[in-house]
């Protein structure tokens, strides 16, 4: 039986978007979701196909004013998949994405969901698939997300095992 896990929210001061003459700075989240089976083993990764560019990626989005990064990760996961994760772990990994007039400061999360859960996609994605965790990085076509995938699967296994002990 799969049970919900509580994750303690790390208090972070949300950074609302702000603008200078050159750039707009915003905070965002990337959430790598991993499926666990009835025996509580992590066996798959959820990969989404983006509607805007047709690339395969993960749950991602911007923080809203007044949200913490953990709240934004839960909200984005629910909006894009229709699921509420059993647990979300802040991996501690941060990076920036540079665009023309935007700079996104992204926090990376790993989350657990029941393997093969039915997904309710919103308008941002057109398809999804569960792939074995061993092969999941090669299915992600967005370079920064692919780099983080291996780190996230190792981190979520470590954090999950610590939580279960």
C-alpha positions in Angstrom: 0.0 0.0 0.0 1.3 3.4 -0.9 1.0 6.0 1.8 1.4 9.8 1.7 4.7 11.2 3.1 5.1 14.5 4.8 7.9 16.8 3.7 8.9 19.6 5.9 8.8 22.9 4.0 12.1 24.8 4.1 11.2 28.4 4.8 12.5 30.6 2.0 11.7 34.2 1.3 10.0 34.1 -2.1 11.6 36.5 -4.6 8.9 38.1 -6.6 9.7 39.0 -10.2 11.3 42.4 -10.6 12.5 44.3 -13.6 15.6 46.3 -14.3 16.2 48.3 -17.5 17.7 45.2 -19.1 16.1 42.0 -17.6 13.2 40.6 -15.7 14.1 38.2 -13.0 11.8 35.5 -11.9 11.9 32.4 -9.7 10.7 29.0 -10.9 10.7 25.3 -10.2 11.6 22.1 -12.1 10.0 19.0 -10.6 11.3 15.5 -11.6 8.6 13.0 -10.8 9.4 9.4 -10.1 6.9 6.5 -9.8 7.0 4.1 -6.9 5.5 0.6 -6.9 3.5 -1.2 -4.2 6.8 -2.4 -2.6 7.8 1.3 -2.3 10.6 1.0 -4.9 11.3 3.8 -7.3 11.0 2.3 -10.7 10.0 5.0 -13.3 10.2 8.6 -14.2 7.4 10.7 -15.6 8.2 12.5 -18.9 5.8 15.1 -20.4 5.6 16.3 -24.0 5.4 20.1 -24.2 2.6 21.6 -26.3 4.5 24.7 -27.2 7.6 23.1 -28.7 7.0 19.3 -28.8 10.0 18.6 -26.7 10.0 16.0 -23.8 10.6 17.4 -20.4 9.3 17.6 -16.8 7.0 19.7 -14.7 8.2 23.3 -14.6 6.8 26.7 -13.9 7.1 30.1 -12.3 6.5 31.1 -8.7 3.5 33.2 -8.0 3.8 36.2 -5.6 3.7 35.1 -2.0 4.5 31.4 -2.7 7.4 29.5 -1.3 9.4 27.4 -3.7 7.9 24.2 -2.2 4.3 25.5 -2.6 5.1 26.4 -6.2 6.4 22.9 -6.8 3.3 21.3 -5.5 1.0 23.7 -7.4 2.8 23.3 -10.7 2.8 19.5 -10.3 -0.9 19.5 -9.7 -1.7 21.9 -12.5 0.3 20.0 -15.1 -0.5 16.4 -14.1 -3.6 16.5 -11.9 -1.6 14.7 -9.2 -0.6 15.7 -5.7 2.8 14.0 -5.1 3.2 11.6 -2.2 6.3 13.6 -1.3 8.5 16.4 -2.7 12.1 16.8 -1.9 14.1 20.0 -2.4 17.3 18.7 -3.9 19.2 21.9 -3.1 20.2 22.3 -6.7 19.7 25.8 -8.2 20.5 27.2 -11.7 19.6 30.1 -13.9 18.1 30.1 -17.4 19.0 33.1 -19.5 16.5 34.3 -22.1 16.5 37.5 -24.2 15.0 39.8 -21.5 14.3 37.2 -18.8 16.4 35.4 -16.3 14.8 32.5 -14.4 16.3 31.3 -11.1 15.2 27.7 -10.9 15.0 25.4 -7.9 15.0 21.7 -8.6 12.7 19.2 -6.8 12.3 15.4 -6.9 8.8 14.0 -6.2 7.2 10.6 -5.7 4.0 9.5 -7.3 2.4 6.0 -7.6 3.8 4.3 -10.8 1.5 4.4 -13.7 -0.9 6.9 -12.1 -3.3 8.3 -14.7 -2.3 11.8 -15.6 -4.7 14.7 -16.4 -2.7 17.0 -18.6 -3.5 20.7 -18.9 -2.9 22.8 -22.0 0.9 23.0 -21.4 1.5 19.3 -22.4 0.1 17.0 -25.1 1.3 13.6 -23.9 3.1 11.8 -21.1 4.9 8.5 -20.5 6.5 6.6 -17.7 10.0 5.4 -18.5 12.4 3.2 -16.4 14.6 5.4 -14.3 17.7 3.9 -15.8 16.8 5.3 -19.2 14.9 8.5 -18.3 17.6 11.0 -19.0 17.8 10.2 -22.7 14.1 10.9 -23.1 14.4 14.5 -21.9 15.4 16.9 -24.8 15.8 20.1 -22.7 19.5 20.0 -21.9 19.4 21.5 -18.4 16.6 19.2 -17.3 18.4 16.2 -18.7 21.6 17.1 -16.7 19.5 17.3 -13.5 17.6 14.0 -14.0 20.4 11.7 -12.9 21.2 13.9 -10.0 17.5 13.9 -9.0 17.0 10.2 -9.1 20.0 9.6 -6.9 18.9 12.4 -4.5 15.3 11.2 -4.3 16.4 7.6 -3.5 18.7 8.9 -0.8 16.1 11.1 0.8 13.4 8.5 0.5 15.4 5.8 2.1 16.3 8.2 5.0 12.7 9.1 5.5 11.6 5.4 5.5 14.2 4.4 8.1 
